[in-house]
């Protein structure tokens, strides 16, 4: 089963690489195909960073415009997905630095399509814990756990050493463990830890 999944992933990588090569030659059909392949994942990633549908839509379009412009610069020393999510990360962080957007919680419990109150409570608790993390740790958790990137891919994407990614994950896990083991009935305790 794992071998079949690996072959499927390798096939996708080759297909995406072929698309990027065609985009480098200014093939409009190729950028449309790649847009359809990546739109949902990019939108989810950017929305989880910003919490805004409008901003996510704008950023996905900006990201794909950069892909269109920079396809000929792709050195093929990483996966296409790592390269594209690197562009997404840098575009989002550029807007954060310019104060055009701010990082948001990873999920708004009001938007959960779930009738199970305990699931909503758990999602809220996790979201509040993630909100308490510094931005670099929050983004690292998002990339590793929500998008399933490896430490090496996350390091390449965020332009930092792998050991920095590991350190961020270590501290994020420790802080989340502390926050999550606080009494669930004490919202004030979580609020104090977030702001203290």
N, C-alpha and C positions, 0 to 999 in steps of 0.2 A: 504493500500500500504506500509506504514512504517513498519507494523507488518510483512508483507511478506519479506521485505528487511532485517529486523532484523533476521528472521528465516533463511534466506539464508546465512547471515553473520555467524550466529551461526553454521550452517551446515558446512560452509567453515572452521571455527575455529576448529571444531571437526575433520574434515578430515585432516587438516594440523597438528593438534596435533597427530593424529594417525601416520602420516608420520614421524614426528620427533621421536616418540617412536620407530618406525621401524628402523629409521636411527641410533638411539642409540644402536640398536642391530646389526648394520653394514649391513643393508639391502640396497644393491646397487640400486635396483629398486626404493626404496623409495626416495633416494637422487636424482635420475633421475627425478622422478615425481615432487618433490619439486622444483628442478631446473627449470622445465618447467613452474610451477606455478609462480615462482618469477623472472625469468630472465628478462622479459620486464620491470617490475616495478623497479627492482634493477638497471638495465642498465640506465633507465631514471633518477633515483635519482642520481647515480654516475656521469652520463654524465652532468647533470645540475650543479653538483658541480665542475667538472673538465674541461668540454668543450672538452674532448678528447675521441674519440671512442676507441682508443687503450687502454688508461688507464681504461676506463669504462669496457671494456672486461676483462682486467686483474683483476680489482677489483671484478667484479662479480664472477669470478672463485675463487679468494682468499676468498671471503665472503662465498661461498658455501663449500669451503674446511674447513673453521672454523665451519660451521654448521655441517659438517660431523664429525669433531673431537670433538666438544663440545655438541653434541645432548644429551648425557647422563647427562650433567650438567644443562640442561634446567629445571628450577624449576616449571614451569607451573603456575607461579604467574602473568603472563602477556600473552597477545595474542602472538601467534607464529609470526605474522607479526611485532609486536613491538620488539620482541627479534631479529629477522633477520635484521630489519632496524637499530637496535642498533648496531649490528655487522658491518653493512655497514657503519654507521656513524663513528664508532671507527676505522675501517680500513682506511677510507678516511682521517680522522684527523691524524692518525698515519703517513700516507704518507706526509701530509701537514707539520707536525712538523719536519719530517726528510728532508724536502725540496725536496722530490722526485716529488711532484706535487704542484700546487698552485690552489687556488680556482679560478674559472672562472665565467664569467657572466652566468646567468641562461639560456639565449637563444641568439643565434647569429642571428640577423635579416637576414643575407645573406642566412641562411638555411631555412628560412620560405618558405613553398610551398604555396604561396598566391599571387594572382595577384592584390589584392586590396591594393593600395598604402597607404591608410589611416590606414589599419590594420598593415602594415609593420611599419609605422611611430609610431603607438601606441605601438607596441611590442618593438620597439627600445627605445622609451621614458621610458617604464616600465623597460626594461633591464638596461638602464643607471641609472635609479633611484635605482634599486636593487644593482647595482654595487657600488653605493655610500655608502651603508650600511656597518657597520663593519661585519666581518665574522660571528660572533655569531648571529646577527640579521638576516643576509641574510639566514643562515641555518634554523633559526626558521621560517622565512616566507616560505621557501621552504617546510619544513616539515608540517606546518599547512595548508597553502593554496594550494600548489601544490600536496602534497600527502594526504591531508585531515586528518591528525592525530589530535587528541584532544590535549589540553594543557598537560593533565596528561601523555598521550603517548609520547609526545615530551619531557617532563621532564624525563621520564624513559629512553628514548632513548639517550638523551644527558647527562644523569647522573647529573641533576641539579634540584633544587626545582621548583615546579609548579609556584611559585611566580616569580622566575627568568625568566621563559618562558613568563609569562604575562608581566613582565617589558620589556623584549626584544621586544615583539610584540607592546607594547605601544609606545616605542621609535622608532621602525621601522615604524609604521604607521604615527607617527608625522613627522618623517624625510621625508618619502615618500610623505606625504601631502604637505610639504613645497617645495619639489623638483618638484612635479607634478603641483603645482599652479604657478610656475615660468612661465613667458611667453614662450609658446611653440616655438616661433620663435627665442628665444635667447639660442642657444646651448652654447654660451660662459657663460651665467649665470649658466647653469647646470654644466658645466665644473668647474667653480669657486667654486660652492658648493661642488662638488665631491672632489676637491683637497684642499679646504680651510678649 
